Amino acid sequence: MRKLAVVFLLLSGMAEAGIYKCTDASGNMTFSDRPCPGQKQEQIKKDAASVDTDDEGSASGEALGSDFCSKSISNGKDWLSSMRDVARKNLNSGHMTQAQYDQGMPELKRIEGKLTQRECSQAQGKQRQFFECLNDASNHIAQCMSTYRPY
């Protein structure tokens, strides 16, 4: 639980400011706390959308598909990359101590280790809801983690 608190501390800069998903002319996606000049941008919602499934996953109980999982995993890894960038900026600007940074980075790596095709395709209950939440790129991974507590 303490590690999860550190992860949320890593996000403190992102939680207060708007978060923008920027797409350049080549289709490359980045996340920023500032609007991206000269690029297509989309302001990200602060709250994860509610996922309408019961505790056992979808009513059909079928495994999540490969394309669905690929998108969820990609979105999650994009957010984790952005979180690492923000944490480095917070460390360099003095908004985070080295100890906080050192404690948070392994937790981000642990979460990233859970973002696999196998984990997603076999997910049920809260884990399934977590991957469904991640499938919408506008849902922040920290919000999905907080809402569904999959791990």
C-alpha positions as CSV (number, residue, x, y, z in Angstrom):
1,M,0.0,0.0,0.0
2,R,2.9,2.4,0.8
3,K,4.4,1.7,-2.6
4,L,1.1,2.6,-4.2
5,A,1.1,5.9,-2.3
6,V,4.5,6.7,-3.7
7,V,3.2,6.0,-7.2
8,F,0.5,8.5,-6.6
9,L,3.1,11.0,-5.3
10,L,4.9,10.5,-8.6
11,L,1.8,11.6,-10.3
12,S,1.2,14.7,-8.1
13,G,2.3,17.0,-10.8
14,M,0.1,15.4,-13.4
15,A,-2.9,15.2,-11.1
16,E,-3.2,19.0,-10.5
17,A,-2.5,20.1,-14.0
18,G,-4.3,19.2,-17.2
19,I,-2.9,16.3,-19.0
20,Y,-2.7,16.4,-22.8
21,K,-2.3,13.5,-25.2
22,C,-0.4,15.0,-28.2
23,T,-0.2,13.4,-31.6
24,D,2.3,14.7,-34.2
25,A,2.0,14.6,-38.0
26,S,3.6,11.1,-38.0
27,G,1.0,9.7,-35.6
28,N,3.5,9.5,-32.6
29,M,1.7,10.0,-29.3
30,T,3.1,11.7,-26.2
31,F,1.7,13.0,-23.0
32,S,2.4,16.4,-21.5
33,D,1.2,18.7,-18.7
34,R,1.1,21.5,-21.2
35,P,-0.7,22.0,-24.5
36,C,1.4,20.9,-27.4
37,P,2.0,23.7,-29.9
38,G,1.7,22.7,-33.5
39,Q,0.3,19.3,-32.8
40,K,-3.1,17.6,-32.5
41,Q,-3.9,17.5,-28.9
42,E,-6.6,16.1,-26.6
43,Q,-7.1,17.0,-23.0
44,I,-7.3,13.8,-20.9
45,K,-10.1,13.2,-18.4
46,K,-9.1,13.2,-14.8
47,D,-11.5,10.4,-13.8
48,A,-11.6,7.0,-15.3
49,A,-14.8,6.1,-17.0
50,S,-16.9,3.6,-15.2
51,V,-16.7,0.1,-16.7
52,D,-20.0,-1.7,-16.7
53,T,-19.1,-5.3,-15.8
54,D,-19.8,-7.5,-12.8
55,D,-17.1,-8.8,-10.5
56,E,-16.6,-11.8,-12.8
57,G,-15.9,-9.7,-15.9
58,S,-18.2,-9.5,-18.8
59,A,-21.5,-11.4,-18.9
60,S,-20.2,-13.7,-21.5
61,G,-17.0,-14.5,-19.5
62,E,-15.0,-14.7,-22.7
63,A,-11.3,-13.9,-22.7
64,L,-10.4,-10.4,-23.8
65,G,-9.2,-10.5,-27.4
66,S,-5.7,-10.0,-28.6
67,D,-6.3,-6.6,-30.3
68,F,-8.2,-5.4,-27.2
69,C,-5.3,-6.5,-25.0
70,S,-2.7,-5.0,-27.3
71,K,-4.4,-1.6,-27.1
72,S,-4.8,-1.8,-23.3
73,I,-1.2,-2.8,-22.8
74,S,0.1,0.0,-25.1
75,N,-2.0,2.6,-23.4
76,G,-0.8,1.4,-19.9
77,K,2.8,1.5,-21.0
78,D,2.4,4.9,-22.6
79,W,1.1,6.2,-19.2
80,L,3.9,4.5,-17.3
81,S,6.5,6.1,-19.6
82,S,4.9,9.5,-19.0
83,M,4.9,8.9,-15.3
84,R,8.6,8.1,-15.4
85,D,9.2,11.3,-17.3
86,V,7.2,13.4,-14.8
87,A,9.0,11.7,-11.9
88,R,12.4,12.6,-13.4
89,K,11.2,16.2,-13.9
90,N,9.9,16.3,-10.3
91,L,13.2,14.9,-9.0
92,N,15.3,17.4,-11.0
93,S,13.1,20.4,-9.9
94,G,13.2,19.4,-6.2
95,H,9.5,18.5,-6.0
96,M,10.5,14.9,-5.1
97,T,13.3,13.5,-3.1
98,Q,15.8,10.9,-4.4
99,A,14.4,8.5,-1.8
100,Q,10.8,8.9,-3.1
101,Y,12.0,8.5,-6.7
102,D,14.0,5.4,-5.8
103,Q,11.0,3.9,-4.0
104,G,8.6,4.7,-6.8
105,M,10.5,3.4,-9.8
106,P,10.5,-0.3,-8.8
107,E,6.7,-0.1,-8.3
108,L,6.2,1.3,-11.8
109,K,8.4,-1.5,-13.1
110,R,6.3,-4.1,-11.2
111,I,3.1,-2.7,-12.6
112,E,4.6,-2.7,-16.1
113,G,5.4,-6.3,-15.6
114,K,1.7,-7.1,-15.2
115,L,0.9,-5.5,-18.6
116,T,1.2,-8.6,-20.7
117,Q,-1.0,-10.4,-23.3
118,R,-1.3,-13.4,-21.1
119,E,-2.3,-11.4,-18.0
120,C,-4.8,-9.4,-20.0
121,S,-6.4,-12.3,-21.9
122,Q,-6.8,-14.4,-18.7
123,A,-8.0,-11.4,-16.6
124,Q,-11.2,-11.8,-14.6
125,G,-13.0,-9.6,-12.1
126,K,-11.1,-6.5,-11.0
127,Q,-8.1,-7.4,-13.2
128,R,-10.5,-7.6,-16.2
129,Q,-12.1,-4.2,-15.3
130,F,-8.6,-2.7,-15.0
131,F,-7.7,-3.8,-18.6
132,E,-11.1,-2.6,-19.8
133,C,-10.4,0.8,-18.1
134,L,-6.9,1.0,-19.8
135,N,-8.4,0.3,-23.2
136,D,-9.7,3.9,-23.2
137,A,-6.5,6.0,-23.8
138,S,-8.1,8.9,-21.9
139,N,-8.2,6.9,-18.7
140,H,-5.0,7.4,-16.7
141,I,-3.4,4.2,-15.4
142,A,-3.3,5.5,-11.9
143,Q,-7.0,6.1,-11.9
144,C,-7.6,2.6,-13.3
145,M,-5.4,1.2,-10.5
146,S,-7.1,3.2,-7.8
147,T,-10.6,2.4,-9.1
148,Y,-10.2,-1.4,-9.6
149,R,-7.2,-2.3,-7.4
150,P,-6.3,-5.3,-9.6
151,Y,-3.0,-6.2,-8.0
